[in-house]
Amino acid sequence: MTNNSSKQRISITVDSQLLEEIDRLTKNRSAAVEAGLRLWHKQQIEEQLRNFYQNRSQKDIEFEQEWARSTQEQAIAAWDEFSQKPSD
């Protein structure tokens, strides 16, 4: 988590019913709001990643698949070479 010196005070307007429900669950509104913002931020990043991967072109997908196959083959060959060397 971040330390208090890097936090900023903000003012927000919240539905009174929601605030009552939050107050029943916690004594620390600031922590609840911060946790909610962290969750929202995480969801936004996940949505951006999902959109990126869902909107790739077929050409990009094929390139990534070929790159994965090639690097896997290189890694296996390097491992085979490494494991066949006599130990000192």
N, CA, C and O atoms as a GROMACS GRO file, in nm:
protein
  352
    1MET      N    1   0.083  -0.119   0.000
    1MET     CA    2   0.000   0.000   0.000
    1MET      C    3   0.088   0.125   0.000
    1MET      O    4   0.209   0.118   0.020
    2THR      N    5   0.025   0.237  -0.023
    2THR     CA    6   0.098   0.363  -0.022
    2THR      C    7   0.099   0.421   0.118
    2THR      O    8   0.009   0.396   0.198
    3ASN      N    9   0.202   0.500   0.148
    3ASN     CA   10   0.204   0.562   0.279
    3ASN      C   11   0.124   0.691   0.277
    3ASN      O   12   0.092   0.744   0.170
    4ASN      N   13   0.090   0.741   0.395
    4ASN     CA   14   0.002   0.858   0.406
    4ASN      C   15   0.058   0.983   0.341
    4ASN      O   16  -0.019   1.068   0.295
    5SER      N   17   0.190   0.997   0.336
    5SER     CA   18   0.247   1.119   0.279
    5SER      C   19   0.218   1.133   0.130
    5SER      O   20   0.226   1.244   0.077
    6SER      N   21   0.185   1.026   0.062
    6SER     CA   22   0.158   1.034  -0.082
    6SER      C   23   0.008   1.035  -0.112
    6SER      O   24  -0.032   1.024  -0.228
    7LYS      N   25  -0.074   1.048  -0.010
    7LYS     CA   26  -0.219   1.051  -0.032
    7LYS      C   27  -0.266   1.194  -0.046
    7LYS      O   28  -0.205   1.288   0.006
    8GLN      N   29  -0.377   1.210  -0.118
    8GLN     CA   30  -0.437   1.341  -0.137
    8GLN      C   31  -0.581   1.339  -0.089
    8GLN      O   32  -0.651   1.239  -0.105
    9ARG      N   33  -0.623   1.446  -0.030
    9ARG     CA   34  -0.761   1.460   0.015
    9ARG      C   35  -0.846   1.501  -0.105
    9ARG      O   36  -0.807   1.588  -0.184
   10ILE      N   37  -0.963   1.438  -0.118
   10ILE     CA   38  -1.057   1.473  -0.225
   10ILE      C   39  -1.195   1.491  -0.164
   10ILE      O   40  -1.220   1.453  -0.050
   11SER      N   41  -1.281   1.548  -0.241
   11SER     CA   42  -1.421   1.563  -0.199
   11SER      C   43  -1.506   1.497  -0.306
   11SER      O   44  -1.489   1.523  -0.425
   12ILE      N   45  -1.598   1.411  -0.264
   12ILE     CA   46  -1.684   1.342  -0.360
   12ILE      C   47  -1.829   1.350  -0.313
   12ILE      O   48  -1.856   1.373  -0.195
   13THR      N   49  -1.919   1.333  -0.404
   13THR     CA   50  -2.062   1.328  -0.373
   13THR      C   51  -2.108   1.185  -0.397
   13THR      O   52  -2.085   1.127  -0.503
   14VAL      N   53  -2.173   1.128  -0.295
   14VAL     CA   54  -2.212   0.987  -0.300
   14VAL      C   55  -2.360   0.976  -0.261
   14VAL      O   56  -2.409   1.051  -0.177
   15ASP      N   57  -2.428   0.884  -0.323
   15ASP     CA   58  -2.567   0.856  -0.289
   15ASP      C   59  -2.578   0.828  -0.138
   15ASP      O   60  -2.502   0.748  -0.085
   16SER      N   61  -2.673   0.894  -0.071
   16SER     CA   62  -2.683   0.882   0.075
   16SER      C   63  -2.715   0.739   0.119
   16SER      O   64  -2.664   0.694   0.222
   17GLN      N   65  -2.795   0.668   0.044
   17GLN     CA   66  -2.827   0.528   0.078
   17GLN      C   67  -2.701   0.442   0.072
   17GLN      O   68  -2.677   0.359   0.160
   18LEU      N   69  -2.623   0.460  -0.032
   18LEU     CA   70  -2.498   0.385  -0.046
   18LEU      C   71  -2.403   0.418   0.069
   18LEU      O   72  -2.340   0.328   0.126
   19LEU      N   73  -2.394   0.544   0.103
   19LEU     CA   74  -2.305   0.584   0.212
   19LEU      C   75  -2.348   0.521   0.345
   19LEU      O   76  -2.263   0.480   0.424
   20GLU      N   77  -2.478   0.514   0.371
   20GLU     CA   78  -2.527   0.448   0.492
   20GLU      C   79  -2.487   0.301   0.493
   20GLU      O   80  -2.446   0.248   0.597
   21GLU      N   81  -2.500   0.236   0.380
   21GLU     CA   82  -2.462   0.095   0.371
   21GLU      C   83  -2.312   0.077   0.394
   21GLU      O   84  -2.270  -0.018   0.461
   22ILE      N   85  -2.232   0.166   0.338
   22ILE     CA   86  -2.087   0.160   0.358
   22ILE      C   87  -2.053   0.182   0.505
   22ILE      O   88  -1.968   0.112   0.561
   23ASP      N   89  -2.120   0.279   0.567
   23ASP     CA   90  -2.094   0.308   0.708
   23ASP      C   91  -2.130   0.190   0.798
   23ASP      O   92  -2.069   0.172   0.903
   24ARG      N   93  -2.227   0.109   0.757
   24ARG     CA   94  -2.260  -0.011   0.836
   24ARG      C   95  -2.151  -0.116   0.824
   24ARG      O   96  -2.135  -0.200   0.914
   25LEU      N   97  -2.076  -0.113   0.716
   25LEU     CA   98  -1.973  -0.214   0.692
   25LEU      C   99  -1.835  -0.176   0.742
   25LEU      O  100  -1.752  -0.263   0.768
   26THR      N  101  -1.809  -0.046   0.754
   26THR     CA  102  -1.675  -0.002   0.792
   26THR      C  103  -1.682   0.128   0.870
   26THR      O  104  -1.776   0.207   0.856
   27LYS      N  105  -1.582   0.149   0.949
   27LYS     CA  106  -1.569   0.277   1.020
   27LYS      C  107  -1.474   0.370   0.946
   27LYS      O  108  -1.455   0.484   0.988
   28ASN      N  109  -1.416   0.323   0.838
   28ASN     CA  110  -1.317   0.400   0.765
   28ASN      C  111  -1.365   0.424   0.622
   28ASN      O  112  -1.336   0.344   0.532
   29ARG      N  113  -1.438   0.531   0.602
   29ARG     CA  114  -1.489   0.563   0.469
   29ARG      C  115  -1.376   0.578   0.368
   29ARG      O  116  -1.386   0.530   0.254
   30SER      N  117  -1.269   0.644   0.409
   30SER     CA  118  -1.158   0.668   0.316
   30SER      C  119  -1.101   0.537   0.264
   30SER      O  120  -1.074   0.524   0.145
   31ALA      N  121  -1.083   0.440   0.354
   31ALA     CA  122  -1.030   0.310   0.311
   31ALA      C  123  -1.127   0.241   0.216
   31ALA      O  124  -1.085   0.178   0.119
   32ALA      N  125  -1.257   0.253   0.243
   32ALA     CA  126  -1.357   0.191   0.156
   32ALA      C  127  -1.355   0.254   0.017
   32ALA      O  128  -1.359   0.184  -0.084
   33VAL      N  129  -1.348   0.388   0.014
   33VAL     CA  130  -1.344   0.457  -0.116
   33VAL      C  131  -1.216   0.421  -0.190
   33VAL      O  132  -1.219   0.396  -0.310
   34GLU      N  133  -1.104   0.418  -0.119
   34GLU     CA  134  -0.977   0.384  -0.184
   34GLU      C  135  -0.981   0.241  -0.238
   34GLU      O  136  -0.935   0.215  -0.349
   35ALA      N  137  -1.036   0.147  -0.159
   35ALA     CA  138  -1.047   0.008  -0.207
   35ALA      C  139  -1.137   0.001  -0.330
   35ALA      O  140  -1.108  -0.072  -0.425
   36GLY      N  141  -1.245   0.078  -0.329
   36GLY     CA  142  -1.334   0.081  -0.445
   36GLY      C  143  -1.266   0.137  -0.568
   36GLY      O  144  -1.284   0.085  -0.679
   37LEU      N  145  -1.188   0.242  -0.550
   37LEU     CA  146  -1.115   0.300  -0.663
   37LEU      C  147  -1.009   0.206  -0.716
   37LEU      O  148  -0.987   0.197  -0.837
   38ARG      N  149  -0.942   0.135  -0.624
   38ARG     CA  150  -0.842   0.037  -0.669
   38ARG      C  151  -0.907  -0.074  -0.752
   38ARG      O  152  -0.854  -0.116  -0.854
   39LEU      N  153  -1.023  -0.122  -0.706
   39LEU     CA  154  -1.096  -0.225  -0.779
   39LEU      C  155  -1.140  -0.173  -0.915
   39LEU      O  156  -1.125  -0.242  -1.016
   40TRP      N  157  -1.196  -0.052  -0.918
   40TRP     CA  158  -1.239   0.007  -1.044
   40TRP      C  159  -1.122   0.021  -1.140
   40TRP      O  160  -1.134  -0.010  -1.259
   41HIS      N  161  -1.007   0.068  -1.089
   41HIS     CA  162  -0.888   0.085  -1.172
   41HIS      C  163  -0.843  -0.048  -1.231
   41HIS      O  164  -0.812  -0.057  -1.349
   42LYS      N  165  -0.840  -0.151  -1.148
   42LYS     CA  166  -0.802  -0.285  -1.194
   42LYS      C  167  -0.897  -0.333  -1.305
   42LYS      O  168  -0.853  -0.388  -1.406
   43GLN      N  169  -1.026  -0.311  -1.286
   43GLN     CA  170  -1.125  -0.353  -1.386
   43GLN      C  171  -1.107  -0.277  -1.517
   43GLN      O  172  -1.125  -0.334  -1.625
   44GLN      N  173  -1.071  -0.149  -1.509
   44GLN     CA  174  -1.048  -0.071  -1.631
   44GLN      C  175  -0.929  -0.125  -1.709
   44GLN      O  176  -0.935  -0.136  -1.832
   45ILE      N  177  -0.822  -0.159  -1.639
   45ILE     CA  178  -0.704  -0.215  -1.705
   45ILE      C  179  -0.737  -0.350  -1.767
   45ILE      O  180  -0.697  -0.378  -1.880
   46GLU      N  181  -0.810  -0.433  -1.693
   46GLU     CA  182  -0.848  -0.564  -1.748
   46GLU      C  183  -0.936  -0.548  -1.872
   46GLU      O  184  -0.921  -0.624  -1.968
   47GLU      N  185  -1.025  -0.451  -1.871
   47GLU     CA  186  -1.110  -0.426  -1.987
   47GLU      C  187  -1.028  -0.380  -2.107
   47GLU      O  188  -1.054  -0.422  -2.220
   48GLN      N  189  -0.930  -0.294  -2.084
   48GLN     CA  190  -0.843  -0.250  -2.192
   48GLN      C  191  -0.764  -0.366  -2.250
   48GLN      O  192  -0.749  -0.377  -2.372
   49LEU      N  193  -0.713  -0.454  -2.163
   49LEU     CA  194  -0.640  -0.572  -2.211
   49LEU      C  195  -0.732  -0.664  -2.289
   49LEU      O  196  -0.694  -0.715  -2.395
   50ARG      N  197  -0.852  -0.686  -2.238
   50ARG     CA  198  -0.948  -0.773  -2.306
   50ARG      C  199  -0.979  -0.716  -2.445
   50ARG      O  200  -0.981  -0.790  -2.544
   51ASN      N  201  -1.003  -0.586  -2.453
   51ASN     CA  202  -1.031  -0.522  -2.582
   51ASN      C  203  -0.913  -0.535  -2.677
   51ASN      O  204  -0.931  -0.562  -2.796
   52PHE      N  205  -0.793  -0.516  -2.625
   52PHE     CA  206  -0.674  -0.528  -2.710
   52PHE      C  207  -0.666  -0.668  -2.770
   52PHE      O  208  -0.649  -0.683  -2.891
   53TYR      N  209  -0.677  -0.771  -2.686
   53TYR     CA  210  -0.662  -0.907  -2.736
   53TYR      C  211  -0.779  -0.951  -2.824
   53TYR      O  212  -0.760  -1.030  -2.916
   54GLN      N  213  -0.898  -0.900  -2.797
   54GLN     CA  214  -1.013  -0.938  -2.879
   54GLN      C  215  -1.013  -0.869  -3.015
   54GLN      O  216  -1.079  -0.916  -3.108
   55ASN      N  217  -0.942  -0.759  -3.028
   55ASN     CA  218  -0.944  -0.683  -3.152
   55ASN      C  219  -0.816  -0.695  -3.234
   55ASN      O  220  -0.792  -0.616  -3.325
   56ARG      N  221  -0.734  -0.796  -3.202
   56ARG     CA  222  -0.613  -0.816  -3.283
   56ARG      C  223  -0.650  -0.868  -3.421
   56ARG      O  224  -0.751  -0.936  -3.438
   57SER      N  225  -0.566  -0.836  -3.516
   57SER     CA  226  -0.590  -0.885  -3.652
   57SER      C  227  -0.545  -1.031  -3.661
   57SER      O  228  -0.467  -1.079  -3.578
   58GLN      N  229  -0.595  -1.101  -3.761
   58GLN     CA  230  -0.555  -1.240  -3.783
   58GLN      C  231  -0.405  -1.247  -3.809
   58GLN      O  232  -0.339  -1.342  -3.767
   59LYS      N  233  -0.352  -1.148  -3.878
   59LYS     CA  234  -0.209  -1.144  -3.907
   59LYS      C  235  -0.129  -1.136  -3.776
   59LYS      O  236  -0.029  -1.206  -3.761
   60ASP      N  237  -0.174  -1.052  -3.683
   60ASP     CA  238  -0.106  -1.041  -3.553
   60ASP      C  239  -0.114  -1.172  -3.475
   60ASP      O  240  -0.015  -1.213  -3.414
   61ILE      N  241  -0.228  -1.236  -3.477
   61ILE     CA  242  -0.246  -1.364  -3.405
   61ILE      C  243  -0.152  -1.469  -3.462
   61ILE      O  244  -0.086  -1.541  -3.388
   62GLU      N  245  -0.146  -1.477  -3.595
   62GLU     CA  246  -0.058  -1.575  -3.659
   62GLU      C  247   0.088  -1.546  -3.628
   62GLU      O  248   0.166  -1.639  -3.604
   63PHE      N  249   0.128  -1.418  -3.628
   63PHE     CA  250   0.265  -1.381  -3.594
   63PHE      C  251   0.297  -1.424  -3.450
   63PHE      O  252   0.403  -1.480  -3.424
   64GLU      N  253   0.206  -1.397  -3.357
   64GLU     CA  254   0.228  -1.432  -3.216
   64GLU      C  255   0.240  -1.584  -3.198
   64GLU      O  256   0.322  -1.632  -3.120
   65GLN      N  257   0.157  -1.659  -3.271
   65GLN     CA  258   0.163  -1.805  -3.262
   65GLN      C  259   0.296  -1.856  -3.316
   65GLN      O  260   0.357  -1.945  -3.256
   66GLU      N  261   0.341  -1.802  -3.427
   66GLU     CA  262   0.469  -1.844  -3.485
   66GLU      C  263   0.584  -1.805  -3.393
   66GLU      O  264   0.677  -1.883  -3.375
   67TRP      N  265   0.578  -1.686  -3.336
   67TRP     CA  266   0.682  -1.642  -3.242
   67TRP      C  267   0.687  -1.734  -3.121
   67TRP      O  268   0.795  -1.770  -3.075
   68ALA      N  269   0.572  -1.772  -3.069
   68ALA     CA  270   0.567  -1.862  -2.952
   68ALA      C  271   0.627  -1.998  -2.987
   68ALA      O  272   0.704  -2.054  -2.908
   69ARG      N  273   0.592  -2.053  -3.104
   69ARG     CA  274   0.648  -2.182  -3.146
   69ARG      C  275   0.800  -2.172  -3.160
   69ARG      O  276   0.874  -2.258  -3.112
   70SER      N  277   0.846  -2.066  -3.225
   70SER     CA  278   0.988  -2.049  -3.250
   70SER      C  279   1.066  -2.034  -3.119
   70SER      O  280   1.169  -2.099  -3.101
   71THR      N  281   1.019  -1.951  -3.030
   71THR     CA  282   1.092  -1.931  -2.904
   71THR      C  283   1.087  -2.056  -2.818
   71THR      O  284   1.183  -2.085  -2.746
   72GLN      N  285   0.977  -2.130  -2.823
   72GLN     CA  286   0.970  -2.254  -2.747
   72GLN      C  287   1.072  -2.355  -2.801
   72GLN      O  288   1.140  -2.422  -2.724
   73GLU      N  289   1.080  -2.365  -2.933
   73GLU     CA  290   1.177  -2.457  -2.993
   73GLU      C  291   1.320  -2.417  -2.956
   73GLU      O  292   1.402  -2.503  -2.926
   74GLN      N  293   1.348  -2.287  -2.956
   74GLN     CA  294   1.482  -2.239  -2.918
   74GLN      C  295   1.511  -2.268  -2.771
   74GLN      O  296   1.623  -2.305  -2.736
   75ALA      N  297   1.413  -2.251  -2.687
   75ALA     CA  298   1.432  -2.277  -2.545
   75ALA      C  299   1.457  -2.425  -2.520
   75ALA      O  300   1.543  -2.461  -2.439
   76ILE      N  301   1.384  -2.511  -2.588
   76ILE     CA  302   1.403  -2.656  -2.573
   76ILE      C  303   1.541  -2.696  -2.623
   76ILE      O  304   1.610  -2.776  -2.560
   77ALA      N  305   1.582  -2.641  -2.737
   77ALA     CA  306   1.716  -2.672  -2.791
   77ALA      C  307   1.825  -2.625  -2.696
   77ALA      O  308   1.923  -2.696  -2.675
   78ALA      N  309   1.809  -2.507  -2.638
   78ALA     CA  310   1.909  -2.456  -2.543
   78ALA      C  311   1.912  -2.544  -2.418
   78ALA      O  312   2.019  -2.571  -2.365
   79TRP      N  313   1.797  -2.586  -2.372
   79TRP     CA  314   1.792  -2.673  -2.254
   79TRP      C  315   1.858  -2.807  -2.282
   79TRP      O  316   1.934  -2.859  -2.200
   80ASP      N  317   1.828  -2.863  -2.400
   80ASP     CA  318   1.889  -2.990  -2.437
   80ASP      C  319   2.042  -2.977  -2.443
   80ASP      O  320   2.114  -3.064  -2.394
   81GLU      N  321   2.088  -2.868  -2.503
   81GLU     CA  322   2.232  -2.845  -2.512
   81GLU      C  323   2.292  -2.829  -2.371
   81GLU      O  324   2.398  -2.886  -2.343
   82PHE      N  325   2.228  -2.755  -2.287
   82PHE     CA  326   2.276  -2.731  -2.150
   82PHE      C  327   2.279  -2.861  -2.070
   82PHE      O  328   2.376  -2.888  -1.998
   83SER      N  329   2.174  -2.941  -2.083
   83SER     CA  330   2.166  -3.063  -2.001
   83SER      C  331   2.261  -3.173  -2.049
   83SER      O  332   2.288  -3.267  -1.975
   84GLN      N  333   2.313  -3.161  -2.172
   84GLN     CA  334   2.406  -3.261  -2.224
   84GLN      C  335   2.551  -3.230  -2.192
   84GLN      O  336   2.638  -3.314  -2.211
   85LYS      N  337   2.578  -3.107  -2.142
   85LYS     CA  338   2.714  -3.070  -2.108
   85LYS      C  339   2.756  -3.144  -1.982
   85LYS      O  340   2.679  -3.154  -1.886
   86PRO      N  341   2.881  -3.197  -1.982
   86PRO     CA  342   2.927  -3.267  -1.860
   86PRO      C  343   2.948  -3.165  -1.748
   86PRO      O  344   2.996  -3.055  -1.772
   87SER      N  345   2.911  -3.204  -1.624
   87SER     CA  346   2.933  -3.113  -1.510
   87SER      C  347   3.078  -3.122  -1.466
   87SER      O  348   3.144  -3.226  -1.479
   88ASP      N  349   3.126  -3.011  -1.413
   88ASP     CA  350   3.265  -3.003  -1.367
   88ASP      C  351   3.278  -3.058  -1.227
   88ASP      O  352   3.388  -3.060  -1.172
   0.00000   0.00000   0.00000
